[in-house]
Amino acid sequence: MNDFKNKIDFELHEILQILPHRYPFLLIDKILELIPGESVTAIKNITINEPYFQGHFPSQPVMPAVYSLECIAQAGAFLLLNTLEEPLKKNAFISAIDKARFRQPVLPGDQLRIDVTIMKRKLNICRFQGNCFVNNTLVAGGLVSANIVDRAGA
């Protein structure tokens, strides 16, 4: 694995080295800025080719709102795993979601900016505050808690 400790931005091939998610469930396309142990800003490009648009809703495609929370969780997991000595041996699983708000629909052609900040970390539990924006307009947000666990097969 490359030395990511001094990097602040990451392309897709680098994200794939840390996060275990794969198509069609990898929801982070790029990391714009990482402040290790503090915050991350990520991008998700919303295209009409997303598999969920086939059924949600064919005549009026809208990204399912809970995917915004998953974007926050994946960006938070990248932030958290990137701080570990051996990130490929651990995973971050969602354990709670609080104060979730969905303010506007996310549509094909939108670019979702995901801002995540670590609020608290104790042992193997971490709490993130995350917000999703389209064109600097807040569209979704919430608090996500995650547990650090051993990765299967690691």
C-alpha positions in Angstrom: 0.0 0.0 0.0 1.2 3.5 -0.7 2.1 5.8 2.1 -1.0 7.8 2.6 -0.1 9.5 5.8 1.0 12.7 4.2 -1.6 12.9 1.5 -4.6 15.3 1.6 -6.4 14.3 -1.6 -7.2 10.9 -3.1 -8.3 9.6 -6.5 -10.6 6.6 -6.9 -7.9 4.0 -7.2 -6.4 5.1 -3.9 -9.8 5.1 -2.2 -10.3 1.5 -3.3 -7.1 0.6 -1.4 -8.6 1.7 1.9 -12.4 1.1 1.6 -13.6 -2.4 1.1 -16.7 -1.3 -0.9 -17.0 -2.1 -4.6 -19.4 -1.3 -7.4 -22.3 -0.8 -7.1 -22.0 0.2 -3.5 -18.8 2.4 -3.5 -20.3 5.8 -3.1 -17.2 8.0 -2.9 -15.6 9.1 -6.2 -12.9 11.4 -4.9 -11.4 12.8 -1.7 -10.8 16.5 -2.1 -9.3 17.1 1.3 -8.3 15.0 4.3 -7.2 16.4 7.6 -6.0 13.2 9.4 -8.0 12.4 12.5 -10.2 15.4 12.0 -12.2 15.8 8.8 -12.6 14.8 5.2 -14.3 16.3 2.1 -15.4 13.8 -0.5 -17.3 13.9 -3.8 -20.0 11.6 -5.2 -21.0 12.3 -8.8 -24.6 11.3 -9.3 -25.3 9.9 -12.8 -28.4 8.5 -14.4 -26.5 5.1 -14.6 -26.8 4.5 -10.9 -28.6 1.2 -10.4 -31.2 2.6 -8.0 -32.6 5.0 -10.6 -34.2 2.1 -12.4 -36.7 1.8 -9.7 -36.5 5.0 -7.7 -38.4 6.5 -9.6 -38.2 5.7 -13.4 -40.3 8.8 -14.4 -38.8 11.1 -11.7 -35.3 9.8 -10.7 -34.3 10.7 -7.2 -31.3 9.3 -5.2 -32.7 7.4 -2.2 -32.1 9.7 0.8 -30.5 7.0 2.9 -27.7 6.8 0.3 -26.6 10.3 1.5 -26.1 8.8 5.0 -24.1 6.0 3.4 -21.9 8.6 1.6 -21.3 10.2 5.0 -20.5 6.8 6.5 -18.1 5.8 3.7 -16.3 9.2 3.9 -16.1 8.8 7.6 -14.8 5.3 7.3 -12.1 6.4 5.0 -11.1 9.2 7.4 -11.0 6.8 10.3 -9.3 3.9 8.6 -6.7 6.2 7.1 -5.5 7.0 10.7 -4.9 3.3 11.6 -1.5 1.6 11.4 -2.9 -1.3 9.4 -6.1 0.0 7.7 -6.5 -3.1 5.5 -7.0 -5.2 8.6 -9.9 -3.2 10.0 -13.3 -2.1 8.9 -15.8 0.5 10.1 -19.4 -0.6 10.6 -22.3 1.8 11.2 -23.7 1.3 14.7 -26.1 4.3 15.0 -27.5 7.2 13.0 -29.0 10.3 14.8 -30.5 13.6 13.8 -30.7 12.6 10.2 -32.3 15.3 8.0 -33.1 15.2 4.3 -33.7 18.7 3.0 -33.8 18.4 -0.8 -33.8 15.6 -3.3 -30.5 14.6 -5.1 -31.0 14.2 -8.8 -29.0 12.7 -11.7 -26.3 15.2 -12.8 -25.8 16.6 -9.3 -22.4 16.5 -7.6 -22.7 15.6 -3.9 -20.0 17.2 -1.7 -19.7 15.2 1.6 -18.2 17.0 4.6 -17.4 14.8 7.6 -15.9 15.7 10.9 -15.0 13.4 13.8 -16.9 14.6 16.8 -15.7 12.0 19.3 -13.5 8.9 19.3 -13.1 6.5 22.1 -11.4 3.1 21.8 -13.0 1.4 18.8 -16.1 3.7 18.6 -16.2 6.9 16.5 -19.0 9.5 16.0 -19.0 11.6 12.9 -21.0 14.7 11.9 -21.7 14.7 8.2 -23.3 17.0 5.8 -24.0 16.6 2.1 -24.2 19.6 -0.3 -25.2 20.2 -3.9 -24.0 23.5 -5.2 -23.3 24.6 -1.7 -26.9 24.0 -0.6 -27.3 21.6 2.3 -29.3 18.6 1.1 -28.8 16.0 3.9 -26.9 15.5 7.1 -26.7 13.6 10.4 -24.6 12.0 13.1 -23.2 8.6 12.2 -21.5 6.3 14.8 -19.3 3.5 13.7 -17.4 0.7 15.3 -13.9 -0.4 14.2 -13.9 -4.1 13.7 -11.5 -6.7 12.3 -11.9 -7.1 8.5 -12.9 -10.6 7.4 -10.0 -12.5 5.9 -7.4 -10.0 7.2 
